[in-house]
Amino acid sequence: MAYFDAASAAPLHPVARQALQASLDEGWADPARLYREGRRARMLLDAAREAAAEAVGCRPDELVFTSSGTQAVHSGIAGALAGRRRIGSHLIVSTVEHSSVLHAADVHEAGGGAVTQVAVDRAGAVGVRAYADALRPDTALACLQSANHEVGTEQPVAEVAAVCREAGVPLLVDAAQSLGWGRVEGDWSLLAASAHKWGGPAGVGVLVVRKGVRFAAQGPVDERESGRAAGFENIPAIVAAAASLRAVRAEAAVEAVRLRELTDRIRARVPALVPDVEVVGDPARRLPGIVTFSCLYVDGETLLHELDREGFSVSSGSSCTSSTLTPSHVLKAMGVLSEGNVRVSLPAGTPEEDVERFLEVLPGAVAGVREKLGAPVPSAVVREDVLVVDALGKRCPIPVIELAKVIGDVPVGATVRVLSDDEAARLDIPAWCEMRGQEYVGEEPQGRGSAYVVRRVS
């Protein structure tokens, strides 16, 4: 098996395993106690905090350990908003933030706060000017990921941090995907990260709050971790997390070059090997190990199962793999194709042979899925110069398949109306038009679903 889903959880680093096993015998006691076992546990915890702080680039007393990256995000956002409530209740996020950030924003808005979502370009990057324009006198906090978890696009954190600093607004950075590769540059105010993203054990998060940032921890008071993370510290896991962060950083420069060459190879060869594919995300300003592409006329869940049978573990932002049948909010915000989406995220040490084998297997897997889906005869009627395709009740990628089959049946300049109640069609039909050089006219709400109007250009 080749594990290509490191962006979800990286395999446990050997150094993390060694540190975890060693500290199980030494770090089990209460570090708040003064007896020998407690002092030994405290020494381990303090050493881990110093190592993690050095890797982040902050003071040890600015960093606390949480039970997860999600808790770090939620605690960081809630504490920063509460600390600046006299300033206002306006929160800024980007449309492609991790769901933990967006869920926290939803809770804030439901409680009466104001939220501005900053749009991204087709590569998934925010504009610095867009963040500057979103700032208001009552802005309490801005949030921006260092790099996107689905497409790998790196964000202009340093530039946005400078704009926020000039306006007197703290910036919280979700550094979960990038911290293993290096420090987050810029004058940011808060940072959150998660150990299982860099090869540490799951269940350890990091929250950094710079000195001088107004912060009021929310929830019942707890004496642990400066009152910012409740509960007994999992010292063995924390020690393993800090040890693995230091280890992956020592390997990062060399491994980044090697993985970037492999993902560049995938980006270049997939469109040549598989027809009707869109490679998404910034081609240059991106994390070394992530590459994402979407395949027209493919059911994402079926493709993932086919690749799994061939020995490859990958993930997808396609609506076809979701219980909600809605496309990834990241792909939706970017305005790119979501159907048949595949995210390949290579862990450190991935052999070149595994990538070559993936490139050999992928074309056949995609072709097999397309053959299984077939091309159902569309329920279409011609009305003057308009072709109506009834795809109601049919799920991704069937509406696009039916559109592709009939576009040649209308003269140039005429239109096709695709009737669909599938949420993914709202994203996939415009993306298909972009790929195929046809004109997407727009969406017309219907009693059931919508009519998506496409004009044939060529």
LINTALIN-V435444 format. One record per residue. N is the residue number from 1. SS is DSSP state (H for helix, E for strand, L for the rest). PSI is psi in degrees with one decimal (none if undefined). D_LAST is the distance of its C-alpha to the last C-alpha in Angstrom with 1 decimal. Layout:
# LINTALIN-V435444
n;ss;psi;d_last
N;SS;PSI;D_LAST
N;SS;PSI;D_LAST
This chain:
# LINTALIN-V435444
n;ss;psi;d_last
1;L;141.4;44.2
2;E;117.6;42.1
3;E;111.4;42.1
4;L;42.2;38.9
5;E;44.6;39.4
6;L;-22.6;41.7
7;L;-23.3;39.9
8;L;-49.6;41.3
9;L;122.0;44.7
10;L;147.1;45.8
11;L;148.6;48.4
12;L;124.7;52.0
13;L;143.1;53.0
14;H;-36.6;56.2
15;H;-38.0;58.0
16;H;-42.1;57.2
17;H;-43.4;58.7
18;H;-44.9;61.8
19;H;-38.3;62.3
20;H;-46.5;61.8
21;H;-39.9;64.3
22;H;-40.2;66.8
23;H;-11.4;66.7
24;H;-31.6;67.1
25;L;-22.1;70.7
26;L;-21.4;71.2
27;L;27.7;68.9
28;L;-19.0;69.7
29;L;171.7;72.2
30;L;116.2;71.8
31;L;-7.9;71.1
32;L;-6.9;72.8
33;L;156.6;76.1
34;L;-8.2;78.8
35;L;173.3;80.2
36;H;-48.2;79.4
37;H;-38.1;76.5
38;H;-41.2;74.9
39;H;-37.8;75.4
40;H;-42.5;73.8
41;H;-40.4;70.8
42;H;-39.0;70.6
43;H;-41.7;70.7
44;H;-43.7;67.7
45;H;-44.2;65.8
46;H;-40.5;66.6
47;H;-40.0;65.7
48;H;-39.8;62.3
49;H;-42.0;61.7
50;H;-40.8;62.6
51;H;-43.7;60.3
52;H;-40.5;57.4
53;H;-39.0;58.1
54;H;-39.2;58.2
55;H;-38.8;54.8
56;H;-37.1;53.3
57;L;43.1;55.1
58;L;175.2;57.3
59;L;146.5;60.9
60;H;-34.5;62.2
61;H;1.9;63.3
62;H;-9.7;59.8
63;E;132.7;58.4
64;E;155.4;59.0
65;E;135.5;58.0
66;E;177.8;56.3
67;L;-6.3;55.7
68;L;165.8;51.9
69;H;-35.4;49.1
70;H;-43.0;48.1
71;H;-36.4;51.7
72;H;-43.9;51.6
73;H;-51.1;48.5
74;H;-43.5;49.9
75;H;-40.6;53.3
76;H;-45.7;52.0
77;H;-47.5;49.9
78;H;-42.3;52.6
79;H;-41.0;55.3
80;H;-41.1;53.6
81;H;-42.5;52.6
82;H;-38.0;56.2
83;H;-22.9;57.7
84;L;26.2;55.9
85;L;-25.5;56.1
86;L;-24.7;58.2
87;L;-43.1;55.3
88;L;-171.2;52.8
89;L;26.5;50.6
90;E;128.0;47.1
91;E;136.6;45.2
92;E;130.9;42.1
93;E;163.7;39.8
94;E;161.9;36.3
95;L;-10.5;33.7
96;L;16.7;33.7
97;L;159.5;37.5
98;L;151.9;39.1
99;H;-29.4;39.8
100;H;-37.3;43.5
101;H;-45.5;42.8
102;H;-35.5;40.6
103;H;-39.2;43.1
104;H;-37.7;45.9
105;H;-38.3;43.9
106;H;-43.5;43.5
107;H;-42.3;47.3
108;H;-43.6;48.0
109;H;-39.8;45.8
110;H;-26.3;47.4
111;L;8.1;50.8
112;L;-2.6;50.0
113;L;166.5;48.5
114;E;139.8;45.4
115;E;131.6;42.4
116;E;127.0;39.5
117;E;121.2;36.6
118;E;127.0;34.9
119;L;162.5;31.2
120;E;166.0;29.7
121;L;-175.6;26.7
122;L;-17.0;24.0
123;L;-6.1;26.5
124;L;11.7;29.1
125;L;144.6;31.4
126;E;160.7;33.2
127;L;138.2;33.8
128;H;-40.5;37.4
129;H;-34.9;37.0
130;H;-39.4;35.7
131;H;-40.6;38.9
132;H;-40.7;41.0
133;H;-26.0;39.5
134;H;-19.0;40.2
135;L;138.9;43.9
136;L;165.0;46.3
137;L;-27.1;50.1
138;L;15.1;50.4
139;E;121.4;48.3
140;E;-31.1;50.4
141;E;145.2;48.2
142;E;146.2;44.8
143;E;141.0;43.4
144;E;130.3;40.9
145;E;151.8;40.3
146;L;-33.9;40.9
147;E;147.0;38.0
148;L;139.7;35.6
149;L;-17.8;36.7
150;L;-36.5;33.3
151;L;-6.2;31.2
152;L;-2.6;34.1
153;E;129.1;33.0
154;E;142.3;36.2
155;L;154.6;36.9
156;L;65.8;38.6
157;H;-47.0;41.8
158;H;-41.9;44.2
159;H;-42.6;42.4
160;H;-39.5;42.1
161;H;-38.4;45.8
162;H;-41.2;46.9
163;H;-43.9;45.2
164;H;-42.1;46.8
165;H;-41.9;50.2
166;H;-33.3;50.2
167;H;-2.5;49.7
168;L;25.9;52.4
169;L;126.8;50.1
170;E;146.4;50.4
171;E;123.9;47.4
172;E;126.4;47.3
173;E;124.8;45.4
174;E;103.5;44.3
175;L;21.5;44.8
176;L;-44.4;44.7
177;L;-26.4;42.0
178;L;-16.5;43.1
179;L;-31.9;46.9
180;L;-19.6;47.5
181;L;-19.6;45.7
182;L;172.7;47.7
183;L;152.7;49.0
184;L;117.6;46.9
185;L;161.2;47.3
186;L;168.5;47.9
187;L;56.9;50.3
188;L;165.0;49.3
189;L;-37.4;51.9
190;E;152.4;51.3
191;E;141.4;49.7
192;E;145.7;49.2
193;E;171.0;48.5
194;E;128.5;49.0
195;H;-34.8;51.0
196;H;-8.0;49.0
197;H;-21.7;46.0
198;L;10.8;47.9
199;L;10.6;50.0
200;L;178.0;52.8
201;L;151.8;53.9
202;L;155.2;52.2
203;L;14.4;54.1
204;L;121.0;54.6
205;E;166.2;52.8
206;E;131.6;53.5
207;E;124.8;53.8
208;E;129.2;54.7
209;E;112.0;55.9
210;L;149.8;56.9
211;L;138.3;60.3
212;L;-12.9;60.2
213;L;128.0;57.3
214;L;122.2;58.4
215;L;129.7;58.2
216;L;102.8;59.8
217;L;138.2;59.5
218;L;158.0;58.8
219;L;178.4;60.5
220;L;145.7;64.1
221;L;137.2;66.0
222;L;138.0;66.2
223;L;-10.7;68.2
224;H;150.8;65.9
225;H;53.3;63.5
226;H;22.1;64.6
227;H;6.8;63.9
228;L;-7.0;60.2
229;L;108.5;59.7
230;L;151.6;62.0
231;L;159.9;63.5
232;L;130.0;65.3
233;L;135.8;63.6
234;L;83.1;62.3
235;H;-44.9;64.0
236;H;-42.6;63.2
237;H;-38.4;59.5
238;H;-44.0;59.6
239;H;-43.4;61.4
240;H;-38.1;58.9
241;H;-46.5;56.0
242;H;-41.0;57.6
243;H;-42.2;58.5
244;H;-33.7;55.1
245;H;-43.2;53.5
246;H;-38.2;55.8
247;H;-46.2;55.1
248;H;-31.1;51.3
249;H;-37.6;51.5
250;H;-27.1;53.7
251;H;-9.1;51.0
252;H;-43.7;48.0
253;H;-47.0;47.6
254;H;-43.7;47.6
255;H;-32.6;45.6
256;H;-41.0;42.9
257;H;-43.6;42.2
258;H;-45.6;42.2
259;H;-34.4;39.9
260;H;-37.2;37.4
261;H;-38.7;37.1
262;H;-42.6;36.5
263;H;-31.3;33.8
264;H;-37.9;32.1
265;H;-42.6;32.1
266;H;-44.9;30.4
267;H;-39.1;27.8
268;H;-37.4;26.9
269;H;-27.6;27.2
270;H;-47.9;25.7
271;H;-27.6;22.0
272;H;-29.0;22.9
273;H;-31.2;24.8
274;L;119.9;22.7
275;L;156.2;19.0
276;L;54.3;17.1
277;E;140.1;19.8
278;E;119.1;20.1
279;E;127.2;23.4
280;E;165.2;24.8
281;L;161.6;27.7
282;L;128.4;28.8
283;L;-21.0;28.8
284;L;-50.2;32.0
285;L;80.3;34.0
286;E;163.9;34.5
287;L;150.4;37.4
288;L;-34.5;38.1
289;L;5.2;37.9
290;E;133.3;34.8
291;E;136.1;31.2
292;E;138.0;28.8
293;E;159.1;25.4
294;E;142.8;23.4
295;E;123.8;21.8
296;L;148.7;19.1
297;L;31.7;20.3
298;L;135.4;23.9
299;L;120.7;27.0
300;H;-43.1;28.8
301;H;-42.3;32.2
302;H;-40.9;31.8
303;H;-40.8;30.5
304;H;-38.4;33.5
305;H;-40.1;35.9
306;H;-43.5;34.5
307;H;-35.1;35.0
308;H;-41.2;38.4
309;H;-28.1;39.4
310;L;-2.8;38.4
311;L;21.2;40.7
312;E;128.4;38.5
313;E;107.8;39.1
314;L;170.3;36.0
315;E;177.8;35.0
316;L;146.5;31.9
317;L;12.7;30.6
318;L;144.4;28.5
319;H;-23.0;29.4
320;H;-14.9;29.9
321;H;6.9;33.0
322;L;141.4;34.5
323;L;-20.5;36.9
324;L;-9.9;35.4
325;L;30.8;31.9
326;L;143.4;30.6
327;L;161.1;28.6
328;L;134.7;30.5
329;H;-26.0;31.2
330;H;-51.4;30.5
331;H;-36.8;26.9
332;H;-44.5;26.4
333;H;-33.0;27.8
334;H;-20.8;25.6
335;L;30.4;22.4
336;L;170.4;21.4
337;L;135.8;20.7
338;L;-23.5;23.9
339;L;144.2;23.6
340;L;35.1;25.2
341;E;137.8;26.8
342;E;125.9;29.4
343;E;120.8;31.8
344;E;118.2;33.9
345;E;109.0;37.0
346;L;128.1;39.4
347;L;160.0;43.2
348;L;140.1;45.5
349;L;3.6;46.6
350;L;125.0;43.5
351;L;146.4;43.8
352;H;-34.3;41.2
353;H;-33.5;41.5
354;H;-38.6;40.3
355;H;-41.9;37.1
356;H;-40.4;36.6
357;H;-37.2;37.3
358;H;-43.2;34.8
359;H;-26.7;32.1
360;H;-37.1;33.2
361;H;-36.1;33.3
362;H;-48.7;30.1
363;H;-41.9;27.5
364;H;-36.9;29.6
365;H;-44.4;30.2
366;H;-45.0;26.6
367;H;-39.3;25.8
368;H;-40.0;28.8
369;H;-43.4;27.9
370;H;-37.9;24.4
371;H;-40.4;26.2
372;H;-41.8;28.8
373;H;-34.6;26.4
374;L;-169.3;24.6
375;L;86.1;21.6
376;L;141.1;23.4
377;L;117.4;22.4
378;L;145.3;20.8
379;L;90.6;22.8
380;E;144.5;20.2
381;E;144.0;20.8
382;E;128.0;18.7
383;E;101.9;20.1
384;L;-118.6;18.9
385;L;21.7;15.3
386;E;130.6;15.6
387;E;126.8;15.7
388;E;123.8;18.5
389;E;118.3;19.1
390;E;100.1;22.7
391;L;22.5;23.2
392;L;136.8;26.4
393;L;-0.4;29.1
394;L;137.1;26.8
395;L;162.7;26.9
396;L;131.0;24.7
397;L;19.2;22.6
398;H;-43.6;22.3
399;H;-40.0;20.2
400;H;-37.0;17.4
401;H;-44.8;17.9
402;H;-37.6;17.6
403;H;-46.0;14.5
404;H;-33.3;12.9
405;H;-25.8;14.4
406;H;-7.6;13.2
407;H;-31.1;9.6
408;H;-7.4;8.9
409;H;-6.1;11.7
410;L;150.1;10.3
411;L;159.0;8.8
412;L;131.8;5.9
413;L;-19.6;8.3
414;L;171.3;10.4
415;E;158.2;11.7
416;E;130.9;13.3
417;E;115.2;16.8
418;E;116.0;18.2
419;E;121.9;22.0
420;E;143.1;23.7
421;L;18.6;27.1
422;L;125.4;26.6
423;L;-34.1;27.1
424;L;-24.0;24.9
425;H;-30.6;21.8
426;H;-27.3;22.2
427;H;-41.9;21.6
428;H;-34.0;19.4
429;H;-47.2;16.5
430;H;-36.4;15.9
431;H;-38.4;16.5
432;H;-42.7;13.9
433;H;-41.3;11.2
434;H;-42.0;12.7
435;H;-32.8;12.6
436;H;-0.8;9.2
437;L;24.3;7.5
438;L;164.5;7.0
439;E;122.6;9.5
440;E;113.6;12.9
441;E;-43.2;14.8
442;E;-177.6;18.1
443;E;136.2;20.9
444;E;114.8;23.1
445;E;140.6;26.5
446;L;173.4;27.7
447;L;-38.4;31.2
448;L;116.7;30.2
449;L;-149.5;27.6
450;E;162.1;24.5
451;E;122.1;21.3
452;E;118.7;18.3
453;E;124.7;15.6
454;E;130.4;11.9
455;E;132.2;9.3
456;L;126.2;5.8
457;L;-35.3;3.8
458;L;none;0.0
